Amino acid sequence: VGYDKLGPALLWELGGRDALWVFVLVRGALAAELPKSPSVSPAAAVLAAPAELEHLQVATVRAVFGLAEAVVCFAGDDSDCTEGPDISERAAQLARHRAQLAIELAGSQVLGSLMKISAMSGLQGHLATFLASLFQAEVLECEPAWVHASSGQEALSAARHGSEGLRSLLGWFGLEFWTCLANGLAANPQNLCSCMKSCADIAFAAPMSVSDAEDSVANLLWTSMRACCTEGSGCRETSTLAACLVLAANAGIPPATVSALGGQPLSVLLIGAPDEVRDAACAQLSSWRKPLRTAALASWLEVLGPCQEIRQSMESLSSSAA
């Protein structure tokens, strides 16, 4: 087949379109190790790992990170899902698909290997996106529109159950996970906005993962905020700063937190941000529709400055939640 052909759709097929068996295959591929000695006995040679094991494992991890996509969920289904009620039904099916992935990932003991290979291959952002899609934070405290589909209630229950299992798992790996992300973005700050949004969703869904990793989250925030707040940084993704502030709020990180990377409070970066970046953050926060701990955002809004539009939006969200 070739490692370049090992994508999520093929991995899904190899596992019989069953999340349990997919992660059994993945665990086997990621558990293999190259022999530490160049001399291998004839008996051991039969089971020796292939020389290109590293390429195989990176390809496997890349494939895993695509398993939550709709194209995998609906692979082989040629029915028309573009009209009317089918959209809600398909959304419920996708939620159930991701829930099954979350449940089996939580029991597969492969998260540590996924993080290790992500760190080696610069795939930390893909790891965050994958986990955020499995957590489905958007359905944890609110009922989605698709809940009224024929399988909606079952899918919602499965999504919340899967998220609970994944939350328990990440509680054990919290420090390792957030350190992996912080180190990865410090070395290669690419796709910051997407990564920060995913991290914000993860912090919302799994606050326990942050409790022992506040320093790592602060370093992650420092790297990301510095990239979008510093003049001449070359990063002008207008919603990156807003995503950083949402991550800080969801993770319970206050503005006065000092980052070990910068040796200064995070608020210093926000205060020194160019006006156009702060204005963009205001606009993005006023229309933010992803999971957000609005009460924890208040201290950041004080630093951000007079943004009446945001305050009115936050008050409206708080009233709705109440």
Residue pairs with C-beta under 8 A, 6 or more apart in sequence:
1 10
3 52
3 55
3 56
3 58
3 59
4 59
6 59
6 60
6 62
6 63
7 62
7 63
7 66
8 63
8 64
8 65
8 66
8 67
8 69
8 71
8 72
9 66
9 71
9 72
9 75
10 63
11 22
11 25
11 26
11 60
11 63
11 64
11 67
12 22
12 67
12 72
12 75
13 75
14 22
14 25
15 21
15 22
15 23
15 24
15 25
17 75
19 67
19 100
19 101
19 103
19 104
19 105
20 104
22 67
22 104
23 104
23 105
23 108
23 110
24 108
26 60
26 64
26 108
26 110
27 108
27 109
27 110
27 113
29 56
29 57
29 60
30 57
30 60
30 61
30 110
30 113
30 114
30 117
31 113
32 49
32 53
32 57
33 49
33 53
34 49
34 51
34 53
34 54
35 44
35 48
35 49
40 48
50 56
57 117
58 117
58 120
58 121
58 123
61 114
61 117
61 118
61 121
61 123
62 123
62 126
64 114
64 130
65 123
65 126
65 127
65 129
65 130
66 72
67 101
67 130
68 97
68 98
68 101
68 130
68 133
68 134
70 90
70 94
72 97
73 93
73 94
73 97
73 98
74 81
74 90
74 93
74 94
79 86
80 86
81 87
81 89
81 90
85 149
87 146
88 145
88 146
88 148
88 149
88 152
89 146
89 149
89 150
89 151
91 144
91 145
91 146
91 149
92 146
92 147
92 149
92 150
92 151
92 152
92 154
92 155
92 156
93 151
93 155
95 136
95 139
95 144
95 146
95 155
95 156
95 158
95 159
96 151
96 154
96 155
96 158
96 159
98 133
98 134
98 136
98 159
98 162
99 134
99 136
99 155
99 158
99 159
99 161
99 162
99 163
100 158
100 162
101 134
101 162
102 134
102 135
102 136
102 162
102 163
102 165
102 166
103 158
103 161
103 162
103 165
105 111
105 134
105 166
105 169
106 162
106 165
106 166
106 168
106 169
107 165
111 169
111 170
111 173
112 173
112 176
114 127
115 127
115 173
115 176
115 177
115 180
117 123
118 124
118 126
118 127
118 180
118 184
119 180
119 183
119 184
122 184
122 187
122 188
124 180
124 181
124 183
124 184
124 185
124 195
125 184
125 185
125 190
125 191
125 194
125 195
125 198
127 180
127 181
128 181
128 195
128 198
128 199
128 202
129 194
129 195
129 198
131 166
131 170
131 198
131 202
132 197
132 198
132 199
132 201
132 202
132 205
134 162
134 163
134 166
135 163
135 166
135 167
135 201
135 202
135 205
135 206
136 159
136 162
136 163
136 205
137 163
137 201
137 202
137 204
137 205
137 290
137 291
138 144
138 201
138 290
138 291
139 156
139 159
139 160
140 160
140 163
140 204
140 205
140 291
141 291
143 156
144 152
144 156
146 152
146 155
147 153
147 155
147 156
149 155
163 205
166 205
166 206
167 205
167 206
167 208
167 209
170 177
170 202
170 206
170 208
170 209
171 206
171 208
171 209
173 209
174 206
174 208
174 209
174 210
174 211
174 212
174 213
175 212
175 213
175 216
177 209
177 213
178 209
178 210
178 213
178 216
178 217
178 220
179 213
179 216
181 195
181 199
181 216
181 220
182 216
182 217
182 219
182 220
182 223
185 192
185 195
185 220
185 223
185 224
186 219
186 223
186 261
189 223
189 224
189 227
189 235
192 224
192 227
192 228
192 235
192 237
192 240
192 243
193 237
193 239
193 240
193 243
195 224
196 224
196 240
196 243
196 244
196 246
196 247
197 243
197 246
197 290
199 220
199 247
200 243
200 246
200 247
200 250
200 290
200 291
200 292
201 250
201 290
201 291
202 209
203 209
203 210
203 217
203 247
203 250
203 251
204 250
204 291
204 292
204 293
205 291
207 250
207 251
207 252
210 217
210 251
210 252
210 253
214 251
214 253
214 257
215 260
217 247
217 251
217 253
218 253
218 257
218 258
218 259
218 260
218 266
219 259
219 260
219 261
220 247
221 244
221 247
221 248
221 253
221 257
221 259
221 266
222 259
222 261
222 262
222 266
222 269
223 261
224 240
224 243
224 244
225 241
225 244
225 266
225 269
225 270
225 273
226 233
226 262
226 269
227 233
227 235
227 240
228 235
228 236
228 237
228 240
228 241
228 244
228 273
228 277
229 241
229 269
229 270
229 272
229 273
229 274
229 277
230 269
230 272
231 274
236 277
238 277
238 280
238 283
238 284
239 280
239 281
239 284
241 270
241 273
241 277
241 278
241 280
241 281
241 284
242 280
242 281
242 284
242 285
242 288
243 284
245 270
245 281
245 285
245 297
245 300
245 304
246 285
246 288
246 290
246 292
246 297
247 253
248 254
248 255
248 266
248 296
248 300
249 292
249 293
249 294
249 296
249 297
249 300
250 291
250 292
250 293
250 296
252 293
252 296
253 266
254 299
255 265
255 266
255 267
255 270
255 299
255 300
255 302
255 303
256 265
256 266
256 267
257 265
257 266
258 264
258 265
258 266
259 265
259 266
262 268
262 269
267 303
270 278
270 300
270 303
270 304
271 303
273 281
278 304
278 305
281 304
282 304
282 307
282 309
282 310
283 309
285 297
285 301
285 307
285 310
285 313
285 314
286 307
286 309
286 310
286 312
286 313
287 313
288 313
292 317
294 314
294 317
294 318
294 321
295 318
297 314
298 314
301 307
301 310
301 311
301 314
304 310
